[in-house]
Amino acid sequence: KKRRCVIDFDDMLFIASDLLLNDAVFYEEQSSKCDFLQIDEAQDLSELQFKIISMIGGKNIFAVADDDQSIYAFRGARPSILFDFERHSAGCKRYLLEENYRSLKEIISLASLFIMRNSVRFEKNIYTGNGPGGNIEVKGFPDMQRQTCFVTDKIKECLAEKMSVCVLYRNNISSLCIAAKLCADSVRRGR
């Protein structure tokens, strides 16, 4: 990177932090630019990002976050940083948004049972005004191959009945096995 005179995102964070800590003029310029700082998806902040935000945002930080939706731990995200906002900011106020407008009762009930196992989270009562929508089945599979067969068979059943199908994945790579099996099955049938 040095030879090519390039930096990546992590470098940007380290350089910004270093400048804010060691260059008083730079710190003063940056910390006085904004009267207020708003952060969305704050549950995905890393320690270093929180440190930078705290240095430039002072006491006027508005963070929107859901500690139950943090998915970037592999990138250094720590939802427990949300607790740091309260510890380091006198007068900090927390507003809980507990009503879910998207999901049906069965999904909220099952998701809540799973989420409540999290030991580091804000206590909240998630609910919905939406009505019931049907049954939820929880399946466990001993390996990826059996899971893929189950999902592709369900997709084929739904399509045969002219139903719409939506498959949700944890990450993009999870879709590869299913897509490959559906393509292979389609080629075998000559479609």
C-alpha positions as CSV (number, residue, x, y, z in Angstrom):
1,K,0.0,0.0,0.0
2,K,2.8,2.4,0.8
3,R,4.6,1.7,-2.5
4,R,1.3,2.5,-4.4
5,C,0.4,5.4,-2.1
6,V,-3.0,4.0,-1.2
7,I,-4.9,3.4,2.0
8,D,-7.9,1.2,2.9
9,F,-10.8,1.9,5.2
10,D,-9.0,0.6,8.3
11,D,-6.0,2.9,7.5
12,M,-8.4,5.8,7.2
13,L,-9.7,5.1,10.7
14,F,-6.2,4.8,12.2
15,I,-4.9,7.9,10.5
16,A,-8.0,9.9,11.5
17,S,-7.7,8.8,15.1
18,D,-3.9,9.5,15.2
19,L,-4.5,13.0,13.7
20,L,-7.3,13.8,16.2
21,L,-5.1,12.7,19.1
22,N,-1.8,14.2,18.1
23,D,-2.6,17.3,16.0
24,A,-4.4,20.0,18.1
25,V,-5.1,22.2,15.1
26,F,-6.7,19.3,13.2
27,Y,-8.7,18.3,16.2
28,E,-10.0,21.8,16.7
29,E,-11.0,22.1,13.0
30,Q,-12.8,18.8,13.0
31,S,-14.5,19.0,16.4
32,S,-15.9,22.4,15.6
33,K,-17.3,21.6,12.2
34,C,-20.6,20.1,13.3
35,D,-22.9,21.2,16.0
36,F,-24.6,17.8,15.9
37,L,-23.5,14.4,14.7
38,Q,-26.0,11.7,13.7
39,I,-25.0,8.0,13.3
40,D,-27.2,5.4,11.8
41,E,-26.7,1.6,12.4
42,A,-24.6,2.5,15.4
43,Q,-24.8,-1.1,16.6
44,D,-22.1,-1.9,14.0
45,L,-19.5,0.6,15.3
46,S,-16.0,-0.7,16.2
47,E,-14.1,0.6,19.2
48,L,-12.0,2.9,17.0
49,Q,-15.0,4.3,15.2
50,F,-16.7,5.1,18.5
51,K,-13.5,6.8,19.7
52,I,-13.4,9.0,16.6
53,I,-17.0,9.8,16.8
54,S,-16.7,10.7,20.5
55,M,-13.7,13.0,19.7
56,I,-15.5,15.0,16.9
57,G,-19.1,14.8,18.1
58,G,-18.6,15.8,21.7
59,K,-21.9,15.7,23.6
60,N,-24.1,16.3,20.6
61,I,-24.4,12.8,19.2
62,F,-27.6,11.2,18.0
63,A,-27.2,7.5,17.4
64,V,-29.8,5.2,15.9
65,A,-29.2,1.6,16.6
66,D,-30.6,-1.8,17.4
67,D,-28.3,-3.8,19.6
68,D,-30.2,-7.0,18.5
69,Q,-29.2,-6.5,14.9
70,S,-25.5,-6.3,15.0
71,I,-24.0,-8.6,12.4
72,Y,-20.5,-7.2,11.8
73,A,-18.5,-8.7,14.8
74,F,-16.1,-10.1,12.2
75,R,-15.3,-6.5,11.3
76,G,-14.8,-5.4,14.9
77,A,-18.4,-4.2,15.6
78,R,-19.4,-4.4,19.2
79,P,-23.0,-3.6,20.1
80,S,-21.9,-3.2,23.7
81,I,-20.5,0.2,22.5
82,L,-24.1,1.4,22.7
83,F,-23.8,1.1,26.5
84,D,-20.6,3.3,26.3
85,F,-22.7,6.2,25.0
86,E,-24.7,6.2,28.2
87,R,-21.6,5.8,30.4
88,H,-19.6,8.6,28.7
89,S,-22.3,11.1,28.0
90,A,-24.0,12.9,30.8
91,G,-27.6,13.6,30.0
92,C,-27.7,10.9,27.4
93,K,-31.2,9.7,26.8
94,R,-32.3,6.3,25.4
95,Y,-35.6,5.8,23.5
96,L,-36.7,2.3,22.8
97,L,-38.6,1.5,19.6
98,E,-40.3,-1.7,20.6
99,E,-43.2,-2.0,18.1
100,N,-42.4,-3.9,14.9
101,Y,-44.5,-2.9,11.9
102,R,-43.2,-5.4,9.4
103,S,-43.6,-8.9,10.9
104,L,-46.5,-11.0,11.9
105,K,-47.1,-12.2,15.5
106,E,-45.5,-15.6,15.0
107,I,-42.3,-14.2,13.7
108,I,-42.0,-11.7,16.6
109,S,-42.7,-14.3,19.2
110,L,-40.1,-16.8,17.9
111,A,-37.5,-14.1,17.2
112,S,-38.0,-12.7,20.7
113,L,-37.3,-16.1,22.3
114,F,-34.1,-16.4,20.3
115,I,-32.9,-12.8,20.8
116,M,-33.6,-12.8,24.6
117,R,-30.7,-15.4,24.9
118,N,-28.3,-12.5,24.2
119,S,-26.8,-11.5,27.5
120,V,-25.5,-8.1,26.4
121,R,-28.5,-6.2,25.2
122,F,-30.9,-3.5,26.3
123,E,-34.0,-4.9,27.9
124,K,-37.0,-4.3,25.6
125,N,-40.4,-5.8,24.8
126,I,-40.7,-6.3,21.1
127,Y,-44.3,-6.5,19.9
128,T,-46.5,-6.0,16.8
129,G,-50.0,-4.9,16.2
130,N,-50.1,-7.1,13.1
131,G,-52.2,-10.2,13.3
132,P,-51.3,-13.9,12.9
133,G,-50.0,-15.2,9.6
134,G,-49.4,-18.9,9.9
135,N,-47.1,-21.5,11.3
136,I,-43.4,-21.4,11.6
137,E,-41.3,-24.5,11.4
138,V,-37.8,-24.6,12.8
139,K,-35.6,-27.2,11.1
140,G,-32.1,-28.4,11.9
141,F,-29.9,-30.2,9.5
142,P,-26.7,-32.3,10.1
143,D,-25.0,-30.8,7.0
144,M,-25.2,-28.3,4.3
145,Q,-26.2,-30.8,1.6
146,R,-29.3,-31.9,3.5
147,Q,-30.3,-28.3,4.2
148,T,-29.8,-27.5,0.5
149,C,-32.0,-30.4,-0.6
150,F,-34.7,-29.4,1.8
151,V,-34.8,-25.8,0.7
152,T,-34.7,-26.6,-3.0
153,D,-37.5,-29.1,-2.6
154,K,-39.6,-26.5,-0.8
155,I,-38.9,-24.0,-3.6
156,K,-40.0,-26.5,-6.2
157,E,-43.2,-27.3,-4.3
158,C,-44.1,-23.6,-4.0
159,L,-43.4,-23.0,-7.7
160,A,-45.5,-26.1,-8.7
161,E,-48.4,-24.6,-6.8
162,K,-47.8,-21.2,-8.5
163,M,-46.8,-19.6,-5.2
164,S,-44.2,-16.8,-4.8
165,V,-40.9,-17.8,-3.2
166,C,-38.5,-15.8,-1.1
167,V,-35.4,-17.3,0.5
168,L,-33.5,-15.2,3.1
169,Y,-29.8,-15.8,3.7
170,R,-27.5,-14.8,6.4
171,N,-24.9,-13.9,3.9
172,N,-24.4,-14.0,0.1
173,I,-22.3,-17.1,0.1
174,S,-25.1,-19.1,1.7
175,S,-27.1,-18.8,-1.6
176,L,-24.4,-20.5,-3.7
177,C,-25.3,-24.2,-2.8
178,I,-29.0,-23.6,-3.4
179,A,-28.5,-21.8,-6.7
180,A,-26.1,-24.5,-7.9
181,K,-28.5,-27.3,-7.0
182,L,-31.5,-25.5,-8.7
183,C,-29.4,-25.0,-11.8
184,A,-28.2,-28.6,-11.9
185,D,-31.7,-29.9,-11.4
186,S,-32.9,-27.6,-14.2
187,V,-30.2,-28.8,-16.6
188,R,-31.1,-32.5,-15.7
189,R,-34.7,-31.8,-16.6
190,G,-33.7,-30.0,-19.8
191,R,-35.0,-26.6,-18.7
